[in-house]
Structures are given as C-alpha cells and as structure tokens.
Amino acid sequence: MVIDKHLSRRERKKLETRQSLMEAALRLFSESGYDATTVKDITDAADVAKGTFFNYFETKETILPAIAARRLEQLKEALTVERGAPASPVARIKLALRLVAEDPLCEQQLAQRLFAAIMRHRDVNPGHALRDLLAEQVRQGQEEGEIRGDLDPVYLASVIRSLFFQQLVIWHHGHRPGPLPMLIDDLMDLLMEGAAGTGWPRLS
Amino acid sequence: MVIDKHLSRRERKKLETRQSLMEAALRLFSESGYDATTVKDITDAADVAKGTFFNYFETKETILPAIAARRLEQLKEALTVERGAPASPVARIKLALRLVAEDPLCEQQLAQRLFAAIMRHRDVNPGHALRDLLAEQVRQGQEEGEIRGDLDPVYLASVIRSLFFQQLVIWHHGHRPGPLPMLIDDLMDLLMEGAAGTGWPRLS
C-alpha cells in the first residue's frame, strides 16, 4: 500500500503506525512463533505504547487477516507487467500462487491461526481478495486467448484457489514430496490441459 | 455391508445392532436435526437399551464418521457395472459425486458436524475412503483411455474430492445457483477438458 501524499499528517501517521505494527507482528510471528509473541513484543518492536495496538486491532488475532490483506495488496503490485511480471496471464497466476505459498503467513502454524481468525471474523476475508486477484488474471488470460472464454472467471479463480490451498496443506503434511513451485506448476498444468485421455471425446 | 453368513450368531447380532443404531441415527438426524436427537432417541428407535449405544460408539458424535464409512461401502457397490452403473469410469465418478452430494449426511448442518467429528477423531477418516474409491475409478478410466495415463490416480482423486467439497459448500451457501448435478458435471467437465483456450500451446 502506497501512502497517499494528499492525506493529512495525522492520517498519514496513523497509516504508518498501522503498517509498522503489521510489519513488526509478521516479523515476530515468523521468528518466535505466533503464541510466543505478545502484543507488548509487537508494540515494543514498532516503538509505540502497548495500548496503541488496540486503537488499530481488536485483538492479537485480528491483526492476521489485516496482514494478509496487506500482503495481497503487495502481491497485486508484483503482478503488474511494469514491475517485471511475466507477459502471460497464466504464468502470472503461477507466480501469484508461488508468492502466496512462500509468504511467511503461509507457514503451517501461522496459516492455521490465520484461517481460525478468518472463520471468527468474517468481515475481513483475504480469501475473497485472493480469489478476485486471480479472477482478474483469468479475465486477462481470456482476452489473450490463453484461457477458454466460456468459463466464469470468478468460478475458475475459486477452483484455482481451492486446489492451491488443498495441495499446500498436503505438502505441509509431507504427503506430497518435491519442491513447492513444482506442485503449483503441476496443479496449473492439470487445470489448463485437463485430465482427458485420448479415448475421451474432446468437446471442441 | 453384507453380513457374512459364517459369523457366529453373537457376532452377527452385534453387527446387526451396530447397523440398526447407525440407520436409526441417520434417519433421526435427518428428520429432527443432529442437536435435537439424543442417544436415547436413537436407542429407542433401534429398540435397544440406552447403554447399548456406548458398547458401539464412544459418543454421539463418533457415530457420524462410522455412518459415513458405511455409506461409502454402499456407494462402492452402487458403482459396479453389474449393479447398473455406467460403463464409462468418468460417468461413474460423476455418479459417485452426485450420490455423495445427495446423501443425507451431506446436508449442511450434518456435514459440518461430520467434519468436526473427523477433525477430532482422525483414526476414522471417511475422506480417505472417498479418495481411494475415486482413485479406483480414475485407474479404470486410465485403463479405458478416458483419463491421461501420466497422472497419479490418488493425486487426481484428491483434486476431484477437494473441488467437489469446495463447490458443495459454495452451493450450500447459495453462492452458486442451479441444480447440484449440473454443478458436479461442470466441475468434472472442467477437470477433463481443461481451461486452456485456443491461444494456449497444447502439450500433446
């Protein structure tokens, strides 16, 4: 999130504090684990008073969906071709899934905490933001002819997102060996090419 | 489950009582809801003493995965061609998903209870049985040439199962209109045909 220059100093300061808290929290959660990190640890690292935390977040848990939403904003930027993302929308979907998979928030313990937080606070659901971000890439893939035009982009995006998280959980549990990028590529290749064998009547 | 004729009368009686309890429970859960049904209601309906229930199931909750396992046994039988199932393995996968979707256990409230029970009692996981049942159909589809031979059957089965439950949840929430069989057909068609447009280089 780029901080708008037209905000008042007070508003700018507030956004900066919110971002510092989120950055400090993510760093501490990754380093020391979610449970071992206290709100005081986070405010100390962000160099604000402990009470300040609760001006921005209801509980320690509610900072997690906020961090996820922010990471998705950053992901959106990373997917623009001007920022060096691949020209192929399907390749951008693979890149997006790879970046999500490698995000510190998707580390097993933290991801479980995040999902629990989302279940309890349904007003902020970063899952929808991820689906919408993927749907935008699907739309672009349809414009470029990479993806069939008859598919609902939101439908295909929800299918991609669901498969991705399921495979990620399987990978976390060690049930699927091999590097994570290969898992993502396999999944997207299956979804693109389909499972039909030569004995199956193609629709086209 | 067919009761083996070679069992002793005592063993046969035990199996019959277990099945009566599961049948009564499923009927009562469907009619009156899981929460409103007591263990006493179940034992009354199965015509046994209340304490008998606990000779077979630890708690009211643990009967749910047992019922699911039994339904999957019955599903396996319904998928044999001798019992009138379609000759095409892919058509049989669609049939299997349709039967699961229409099972009283997949009714929204009951399905949530079942998932919670599975999370707490990981020793009985009907999800694995469903995956293995689908994997067997995938293997047959590969033999008949309907499904690409280079895919791991268990992998493809886990992809099908995961997509199916995700779409079922979306359908339950009313986010996806239309009849359930159409949802299942759409999903399997996408997975068979793939999402690639004409501008995408086919692997073959």
Interface residues (C-beta under 8 A of the other chain):
Chain A: V90 G141 Q142 E144 G145 E146 I147 R148 G149 L151 Y155 L156 S158 V159 S162 L163 Q166 I170 R176 L187 D189 L190 L191 M192 E193 G194 A195 A196 G197 T198 G199 W200 R202 L203
Chain B: V90 G141 Q142 E144 G145 E146 I147 R148 G149 L151 Y155 L156 S158 V159 S162 L163 Q166 Q167 I170 R176 L187 D189 L190 L191 M192 E193 G194 A195 A196 G197 T198 G199 W200 R202 L203
